[in-house]
Amino acid sequence: MLWSKAIGAGGAGGAYVFPSATILTSFAAPGLGPAGLTFDGTNLISCSAGTVRIYVHDGVSSTILTSFASSSLVRGLAFDGTNLISCDANADRIYVHDGVSSTVLTSFTAPAAAPFGLTFYGTNLISCDYGASRIYVHDGVSSTILTSFTAPAAAPFGLAFDGTNLISCDYGIRRIYVHDGVSSTVLTSFTAPGSGPSGLTFDGTNLISCDYGDSRIYVHDTA
């Protein structure tokens, strides 16, 4: 087994614990073609390409508390501790919502033409672009890019941050990658549970992924 930092998702003072391919549970996504996930500290939030909607789940479950319309080609979600952030692969735009609602406070152009995944760590947004095969670290939640690096494979669709390491998924080769911190170096990778991994998030304990082709959400075990 590979090991990373001594303090991380494994708990304070404990060794880092990797997410794994082992699935604890799974459930049907609320709409066809789930394209992104995030976690707001209490509830899972997902988006559907099929229904063009964003769904707030009751915890990490299939039960839906509320939903609202999304942009036309929503492909990624993040939560910055206050506001939901989404991206649209058709408009090449990133939107900052007012809390978790359909109201948009501000928006800005994505760093490349096909934004597909978002996550948030510390104070900065991270996005990935399917067309450019690249991952971008933003300066806060803005269009300014601090740094960028090549994704592990050609079709990055989703991102998560587990408190220590960035995690990405590639739709084309059905693989999930655990990076060394926020960098291009990959510590380990494993096969995704479905036919087309499209979104990732971390709920404080477990990695959660969604699959566009199977319209399913998976809760992963740790290794």
C-alpha positions in Angstrom: 0.0 0.0 0.0 1.1 3.5 -0.8 1.1 6.1 2.0 1.0 9.9 1.9 1.0 12.6 4.6 0.8 11.5 8.2 -2.2 13.7 8.9 -5.1 13.7 6.4 -8.4 12.1 5.7 -7.5 9.2 8.0 -7.9 11.5 11.0 -5.7 13.8 13.0 -2.5 12.0 13.9 -3.4 8.9 11.8 -2.0 7.7 8.5 -3.6 8.7 5.3 -6.3 6.3 4.3 -6.9 5.8 0.6 -10.3 5.6 -1.1 -10.8 2.3 -2.8 -12.7 0.5 -5.6 -14.7 -1.4 -2.9 -18.3 -0.1 -2.8 -20.1 0.2 0.5 -23.5 1.1 -1.0 -25.0 2.6 -4.1 -28.3 4.0 -5.2 -30.0 5.3 -8.4 -29.3 8.9 -9.2 -32.3 11.2 -9.2 -32.1 11.9 -12.9 -30.5 10.3 -16.0 -26.9 11.1 -16.7 -25.6 12.4 -13.3 -22.7 14.7 -14.2 -21.4 16.1 -11.0 -21.4 15.8 -7.2 -20.5 17.9 -4.1 -21.1 17.7 -0.4 -22.2 20.7 1.7 -21.2 19.3 5.1 -24.6 17.7 5.6 -26.1 16.7 2.3 -25.0 15.3 -1.0 -25.7 17.5 -4.0 -25.9 16.1 -7.5 -26.8 17.3 -11.0 -28.4 15.6 -13.9 -27.7 16.2 -17.6 -31.0 14.4 -18.5 -33.3 16.6 -16.4 -31.1 19.7 -16.4 -31.6 20.0 -12.6 -29.6 20.1 -9.4 -30.7 17.9 -6.5 -30.1 18.3 -2.8 -30.2 14.8 -1.2 -31.1 14.0 2.4 -27.7 13.2 3.7 -26.0 10.7 1.4 -29.1 8.9 0.2 -31.5 8.6 -2.7 -34.1 10.8 -0.9 -34.3 14.3 -2.4 -35.0 17.2 -0.2 -35.3 19.8 -3.0 -34.3 20.4 -6.5 -34.0 23.4 -8.9 -33.2 24.1 -12.6 -29.5 24.2 -13.6 -27.7 25.7 -16.6 -28.2 23.9 -19.9 -25.1 21.7 -19.8 -24.1 21.6 -16.1 -21.1 19.2 -15.7 -19.5 20.0 -12.3 -20.4 21.0 -8.8 -18.4 22.3 -5.8 -19.2 23.9 -2.4 -17.0 26.5 -0.9 -18.5 26.4 2.6 -21.1 29.0 1.8 -22.1 28.8 -1.8 -22.7 26.2 -4.4 -20.5 26.5 -7.5 -21.4 24.9 -10.9 -19.9 24.9 -14.4 -21.5 24.7 -17.8 -19.6 22.9 -20.6 -21.7 24.5 -23.3 -21.3 28.1 -22.1 -17.7 27.6 -20.9 -18.7 29.3 -17.7 -18.5 28.8 -13.9 -21.4 30.1 -11.7 -21.3 31.0 -8.0 -24.8 30.4 -6.6 -26.4 32.2 -3.7 -26.1 29.5 -1.1 -27.5 26.3 -2.5 -30.1 27.7 -4.8 -30.8 28.5 -8.4 -29.9 32.2 -7.9 -26.5 33.1 -9.4 -24.5 35.8 -7.6 -21.7 36.0 -10.2 -20.1 34.0 -13.0 -16.9 34.0 -15.0 -15.3 32.4 -18.0 -13.8 28.9 -17.4 -10.1 28.6 -18.2 -10.7 26.4 -21.2 -13.6 25.4 -23.6 -15.0 22.4 -21.9 -15.2 22.6 -18.0 -16.4 19.3 -16.6 -15.4 19.0 -13.0 -15.0 21.2 -9.9 -13.9 20.9 -6.3 -12.8 23.3 -3.5 -9.9 23.1 -1.2 -8.7 25.5 1.4 -9.5 28.8 -0.2 -9.2 27.9 -3.9 -11.5 26.4 -6.5 -10.1 23.6 -8.7 -11.5 22.9 -12.1 -10.8 20.4 -14.9 -11.3 20.6 -18.6 -12.3 17.7 -20.8 -11.1 19.3 -24.1 -7.8 20.5 -22.8 -7.2 17.4 -20.6 -6.0 19.8 -17.9 -6.6 20.6 -14.2 -6.6 24.2 -13.0 -6.1 25.8 -9.6 -7.9 29.1 -9.4 -7.0 32.1 -7.2 -9.9 31.9 -4.8 -13.2 31.5 -6.7 -12.2 33.6 -9.7 -11.1 33.3 -13.3 -7.5 33.9 -12.3 -5.4 30.7 -12.5 -2.5 30.2 -10.0 -1.3 27.0 -11.7 -2.4 24.1 -13.9 -1.2 20.7 -14.9 -2.0 17.8 -17.2 -4.7 15.4 -16.1 -3.7 11.8 -15.6 -5.6 10.7 -18.8 -7.3 12.4 -21.7 -10.9 12.7 -20.5 -11.1 14.2 -16.9 -14.7 14.5 -15.8 -14.8 14.9 -12.1 -12.7 16.2 -9.1 -12.8 15.8 -5.3 -10.5 16.9 -2.4 -10.4 14.6 0.6 -8.6 17.0 3.0 -5.2 15.8 1.9 -5.2 14.8 -1.8 -6.9 15.7 -5.0 -8.9 12.9 -6.6 -9.9 12.9 -10.3 -11.7 10.5 -12.6 -11.4 9.8 -16.3 -14.5 9.0 -18.3 -12.7 7.5 -21.2 -10.7 4.8 -19.5 -13.1 4.4 -16.4 -10.4 5.2 -13.8 -10.2 7.1 -10.5 -6.9 8.7 -9.5 -5.6 9.8 -6.1 -3.0 12.6 -6.6 -0.2 13.5 -4.3 -1.6 16.6 -2.8 -2.8 19.0 -5.5 -0.3 18.0 -8.2 0.0 15.9 -11.3 1.8 13.1 -9.4 -0.5 10.1 -9.0 -0.1 8.0 -5.8 -2.6 5.3 -6.8 -5.5 4.6 -9.1 -8.3 2.1 -9.5 -11.1 1.1 -11.9 -14.4 3.1 -11.4 -17.5 1.1 -10.5 -19.5 2.0 -13.5 -19.2 2.4 -17.3 -18.6 6.2 -17.3 -17.4 8.0 -14.1 -18.5 11.6 -14.3 -18.4 13.1 -10.8 -16.7 12.9 -7.4 -17.0 14.3 -3.9 -15.8 13.5 -0.4 -18.2 13.5 2.6 -15.6 13.7 5.3 -15.2 9.9 5.5 -15.8 8.3 2.1 -15.3 9.1 -1.5 -18.5 9.3 -3.5 -18.7 8.9 -7.3 -21.4 9.0 -9.9 -21.7 7.4 -13.2 -23.2 9.1 -16.3 -23.9 5.8 -18.2 -25.3 3.8 -15.3 -27.2 6.8 -13.7 -25.9 5.6 -10.3 -24.2 7.0 -7.3 -21.6 5.0 -5.4 -20.2 5.3 -1.9 -16.6 3.9 -1.7 -14.9 2.2 1.2 -11.4 3.1 2.3 -8.3 0.9 1.9 
